[in-house]
C-alpha cells in the first residue's frame, strides 16, 4: 500500500505539471495570435495601432470581457451558461428602472438579479441534476421574454448623473471600462489559480467523481460558479446601460455564444478542467480587433466578423483536440 501511494504521488504531480503546461501553451497561443493579427492590421491600416484606437477596442470589448470571465469559469467547471446574453439585456432594463433611485441602485440591482438567476441555474444543475444546456437555454428564452415585457422599447435614463460617468468616464486618462476589465481579470486570475475555490473548479472539471472522493463540495462549487457567471453578466448589463444611458431588452443578444467562443479561442477546454484567465481576455480582444478591422475596411459586410470568429474558433478547437490527444498518450 505504501509503495502504491508513493508511486501515485509522482504520477499526480506529473499530470498536474502537464495540465499546467497545456494551459500555458493554449493561453500563449491566443495571445500570440492576437499580437500577429494586430501587427498585420497595423501594417494595413496606419491608424490601427494608435493608442486611442487600441483603447477604443478594449473599451468596446469590456462588456463581453466581463461575461467571458464567468463563462470561462463555468466551462472549466465542465458546463456552460447560455443565459448570460439575456441577462445583459435584462440588466440594462433593470438599471434603467433603478436609475431614478441613484447610481448605486442602478449599478447593484442588475448584479443582484444576475446573481439570483445564476444561483437558480446552479441549483437546478447541481441539485436537480438537470443538463446545463436545458437549464440555461430555458433561462435565455425566459429572461429575454421577461425583459421585453418590462420594456418593449428603449428606456431612456433621463438624468443619469454619476451613473453615466461610471462607463463613460476615465481615470488617469484611461477609460473606466478598461480599469474595470483589468481589475476583474486580475481578481479572476487570483481566484482561479491561488484559492481552494479555483482548485475545486479545476478538480470538478477534470474529474467530478474524483473531486467528490477528495472531499470537494461539488454542488456548492457549481452553484457558486453559476452565481458568479450571472452576477458578472448583470454587471455587464449595468455598465452597458451606463454607457448608453438607456435600457435595451435586446442588448446582449449573441453574447452567450461570443463568450463561449472567446473562452475556447483563449484555450479553455470545452470538456472542462483546463483554462486560464489570460487566454479568454486575449480571445475577447481578438474578437474586438476583428470587428474594428472590418469597420475600418468599410466596404465589408459585418457578417465577415462572424466568419472570421468562426474560423478562429475552429482552429482553437482543432488545437485543443491535438493537445488533448497528446496528453492521453
C-alpha positions in Angstrom: 0.0 0.0 0.0 2.8 2.4 0.9 4.6 1.6 -2.3 1.5 2.2 -4.4 0.8 5.5 -2.6 4.4 6.6 -3.2 4.1 5.7 -6.9 0.8 7.5 -7.2 2.2 10.8 -5.9 4.7 11.3 -8.7 2.0 10.4 -11.3 -0.3 13.0 -9.9 2.5 15.5 -9.9 3.4 14.7 -13.5 -0.3 15.1 -14.5 -0.6 18.5 -12.8 2.6 19.7 -14.5 1.3 18.5 -17.9 -2.0 20.3 -17.3 -0.1 23.4 -16.3 2.0 23.3 -19.5 -1.1 22.7 -21.7 -2.9 25.8 -20.1 0.2 27.9 -20.7 0.6 26.8 -24.3 -3.1 27.5 -25.1 -3.1 30.9 -23.3 0.1 31.9 -25.1 -1.3 30.7 -28.4 -4.2 33.0 -28.1 -2.0 35.9 -27.1 0.4 35.2 -29.9 -2.5 35.1 -32.5 -3.8 38.4 -31.1 -0.3 40.0 -31.5 0.1 38.7 -35.0 -3.3 39.8 -36.2 -2.8 43.2 -34.6 0.6 43.7 -36.3 -0.9 42.7 -39.6 -3.8 45.1 -39.1 -1.4 47.8 -38.1 0.5 47.3 -41.4 -2.6 47.6 -43.5 -4.3 50.4 -41.5 -1.8 53.0 -40.2 -4.3 54.3 -37.6 -5.0 50.8 -36.2 -2.1 50.8 -33.7 -2.8 54.3 -32.5 -3.2 54.3 -28.7 -6.7 55.9 -29.0 -7.9 53.2 -31.4 -6.5 50.4 -29.2 -8.2 51.9 -26.2 -11.5 52.0 -28.1 -11.1 48.3 -29.0 -10.6 47.3 -25.4 -13.3 49.6 -24.1 -15.8 48.2 -26.6 -14.8 44.6 -25.7 -15.1 45.2 -21.9 -18.8 44.1 -21.8 -18.1 40.8 -23.5 -14.9 40.5 -21.5 -16.7 40.6 -18.1 -19.2 37.9 -19.4 -16.3 35.8 -20.6 -14.8 35.6 -17.1 -17.9 33.9 -15.7 -18.3 31.8 -18.9 -14.7 30.6 -18.7 -15.1 29.5 -15.0 -18.3 27.6 -15.9 -16.7 25.9 -18.9 -13.6 24.9 -16.8 -16.1 23.5 -14.3 -17.5 21.3 -17.1 -20.6 23.2 -18.1 -21.6 26.4 -20.0 -24.0 29.2 -19.5 -26.4 30.3 -22.3 -28.4 32.7 -20.1 -25.7 35.4 -20.0 -26.8 37.2 -23.2 -30.4 37.7 -22.0 -29.1 38.6 -18.5 -27.2 41.5 -20.1 -30.4 42.8 -21.8 -32.4 42.4 -18.6 -29.7 44.1 -16.6 -29.8 47.2 -18.8 -33.6 47.4 -18.3 -33.4 46.9 -14.5 -30.6 49.6 -14.4 -32.9 52.0 -16.3 -35.7 51.4 -13.8 -33.4 51.7 -10.8 -31.6 54.8 -12.0 -34.1 57.3 -10.5 -33.2 55.9 -7.1 -29.5 56.7 -7.5 -26.4 55.3 -9.2 -25.8 52.7 -6.5 -29.2 51.2 -7.1 -28.7 51.3 -10.9 -25.3 49.5 -10.6 -26.2 47.0 -7.9 -29.7 45.9 -8.8 -28.7 44.2 -12.1 -25.8 42.4 -10.3 -28.2 41.1 -7.6 -30.7 39.9 -10.2 -27.9 38.2 -12.2 -26.6 36.6 -9.1 -30.0 35.2 -8.2 -30.6 33.9 -11.7 -27.2 32.3 -11.7 -27.8 30.6 -8.3 -31.1 29.2 -9.5 -29.4 27.9 -12.6 -26.7 26.3 -10.4 -29.2 24.7 -8.0 -31.1 23.2 -10.9 -27.9 21.9 -12.5 -26.2 20.7 -9.3 -29.0 19.6 -7.1 -31.7 18.6 -9.6 -29.1 17.1 -11.9 -30.6 18.9 -14.9 -28.5 19.4 -18.1 -26.7 22.8 -18.2 -27.9 23.2 -21.8 -31.5 22.8 -21.0 -31.4 24.9 -17.8 -29.5 27.9 -19.3 -31.3 27.7 -22.6 -34.7 28.0 -20.8 -33.2 30.9 -18.8 -32.1 32.5 -22.0 -35.5 32.4 -23.5 -37.4 33.2 -20.3 -35.2 36.2 -19.4 -35.4 37.6 -22.9 -39.2 37.5 -22.8 -39.3 39.0 -19.3 -37.0 41.9 -20.4 -39.3 42.6 -23.4 -42.4 42.5 -21.1 -40.7 45.1 -18.9 -39.6 47.2 -21.8 -40.8 46.6 -25.4 -38.9 49.8 -26.4 -35.8 51.6 -25.3 -35.9 53.0 -21.8 -34.1 56.3 -21.7 -32.4 57.3 -18.4 -33.4 61.0 -18.2 -30.9 62.2 -15.6 -28.2 59.6 -15.3 -25.8 61.8 -13.4 -22.8 59.9 -11.9 -24.2 56.6 -13.3 -23.3 57.7 -16.8 -19.8 58.6 -15.7 -19.1 55.0 -14.5 -18.9 53.7 -18.1 -18.1 56.9 -19.9 -15.6 58.5 -17.6 -11.8 57.9 -17.2 -9.1 57.8 -14.6 -5.5 58.9 -15.3 -6.5 59.2 -19.0 -7.7 55.6 -19.2 -11.3 54.6 -19.7 -13.1 53.4 -16.6 -14.3 50.4 -18.6 -10.6 49.3 -19.2 -9.8 49.7 -15.5 -12.9 47.6 -14.5 -11.9 44.9 -17.1 -8.3 44.7 -15.9 -9.3 44.6 -12.2 -11.9 41.9 -12.9 -9.5 39.7 -14.8 -6.8 40.2 -12.2 -9.2 39.1 -9.5 -10.4 36.2 -11.7 -6.8 35.0 -12.2 -6.0 35.2 -8.5 -9.2 33.3 -7.6 -8.7 30.6 -10.2 -5.0 30.0 -9.6 -4.4 30.8 -5.9 -7.5 29.8 -4.0 -9.1 26.5 -2.9 -12.2 27.5 -4.8 -10.2 27.8 -8.0 -8.6 24.4 -7.3 -12.0 22.9 -6.8 -13.2 24.3 -10.2 -10.3 22.6 -11.9 -10.8 19.4 -10.0 -14.5 19.1 -10.8 -13.9 19.9 -14.5 -11.1 17.4 -14.7 -13.0 14.5 -12.9 -16.1 15.2 -10.9 -16.2 11.8 -9.2 -12.6 12.0 -8.2 -13.2 15.5 -6.8 -16.0 14.1 -4.7 -13.8 11.4 -3.3 -11.2 14.1 -2.4 -13.9 15.9 -0.4 -14.7 18.7 -2.8 -18.2 20.1 -2.2 -19.2 19.7 -5.8 -22.7 21.0 -5.6 -21.7 24.2 -3.7 -18.9 25.0 -6.1 -21.2 24.5 -9.1 -23.9 26.7 -7.6 -21.4 29.4 -6.7 -19.8 29.4 -10.1 -23.1 29.8 -12.0 -23.9 32.6 -9.5 -20.6 34.3 -10.3 -21.4 34.0 -14.1 -24.8 35.5 -13.6 -23.5 38.4 -11.4 -20.9 39.3 -14.0 -23.5 39.3 -16.8 -25.6 41.6 -14.6 -22.6 43.9 -14.1 -22.0 43.9 -17.8 -25.7 44.9 -18.3 -25.4 47.7 -15.7 -22.3 49.1 -17.4 -23.9 48.9 -20.8 -26.9 50.9 -19.5 -24.4 53.4 -18.1 -22.7 53.6 -21.4 -25.9 54.0 -23.5 -27.9 56.0 -21.0 -30.8 53.6 -21.7 -32.2 50.1 -21.1 -32.4 47.8 -24.1 -34.1 44.5 -23.8 -32.3 43.2 -26.9 -28.9 44.2 -25.7 -26.5 41.3 -25.2 -28.0 39.2 -27.9 -25.3 36.8 -29.1 -23.1 37.4 -26.1 -23.7 33.8 -24.9 -22.1 32.3 -28.0 -19.4 35.0 -28.3 -18.3 34.5 -24.7 -18.0 30.7 -25.3 -16.0 31.5 -28.5 -13.7 33.9 -26.6 -13.1 31.3 -23.9 -12.4 28.5 -26.3 -10.1 30.7 -28.5 -8.4 31.6 -25.3 -7.6 28.0 -24.6 -10.4 27.0 -22.2 -11.0 23.3 -22.8 -14.6 22.6 -23.8 -14.6 19.3 -21.9 -13.5 21.1 -18.7 -10.6 21.0 -16.3 -8.2 23.3 -18.3 -8.1 27.1 -18.7 -6.7 30.4 -17.7 -7.9 34.0 -17.4 -5.3 35.5 -19.7 -6.4 33.3 -22.7 -10.1 34.4 -22.7 -9.1 38.0 -22.3 -6.9 37.7 -25.4 -9.8 35.9 -27.1 -12.2 38.8 -26.3 -9.8 41.4 -27.5 -9.1 39.4 -30.7 -12.9 39.4 -31.5 -12.8 43.2 -30.9 -9.8 43.5 -33.2 -11.7 41.6 -35.9 -14.7 43.9 -35.5 -12.5 47.0 -35.6 -10.7 45.9 -38.8 -14.0 45.2 -40.6 -15.3 48.6 -39.6 -12.1 50.3 -40.9 -12.4 48.5 -44.2 -15.9 49.9 -44.5 -16.9 48.0 -47.7 -17.0 44.6 -45.9 -20.3 43.3 -44.5 -20.4 42.9 -40.7 -21.1 39.2 -41.3 -17.4 38.8 -42.1 -16.9 39.2 -38.4 -18.8 36.0 -37.7 -16.9 34.3 -40.5 -13.5 35.3 -39.0 -14.6 34.4 -35.5 -15.8 31.0 -36.6 -12.5 30.4 -38.3 -10.5 31.2 -35.2 -12.9 29.1 -33.1 -12.4 26.1 -35.4 -8.6 26.5 -35.3 -8.8 26.7 -31.5 -10.9 23.5 -31.2 -8.6 21.6 -33.6 -5.6 22.7 -31.4 -7.4 21.6 -28.3 -8.1 18.2 -29.9 -4.5 17.8 -30.8 -3.3 18.8 -27.3 -5.8 16.6 -25.6 -4.7 13.6 -27.7 -1.0 14.3 -26.8 -1.9 14.4 -23.1 -3.6 11.0 -23.3 -0.5 9.4 -25.0 
